[in-house]
């Protein structure tokens, strides 16, 4: 989701209050889905159906459920049977939102290990591996 948020910000002129987002993660869902719907079909197929837990240090975290490459649900806590955990801290979110190029900031944080991933199945591990190679 965080990568999607960054790409949405990079794609459009959007302002979001971080506290509003943390209080109600679904505020970005419609905008992210607009962007996702513009992706080539192969990219949406690659994203596919996935349950993601976003573990934000110091919070209960949130989950994002994607179906057919679009966000179907966002909420507080953890998704059951998560395919992927994304780990980061609030400072990372502020840096992304304050960046002139959020997508590049996210890629840099992923490459530096400031944002980490933990896959829970082989298929998701393969997706992450391909995505990491693509983002370098």
Secondary structure, DSSP 4 states (H G I P E B T S, - for coil): -HHHHHHHHHHS-----HHHHHH-GGGGHHHHHHHHHTS-HHHHHHH-SEEEEEEETTS--EEEEEETTEEEEEEES--TT-SEEEEE-HHHHHHHHH-SSHHHHHHHHHHHTSSEEEESSHHHHHHHHHHHHHH-
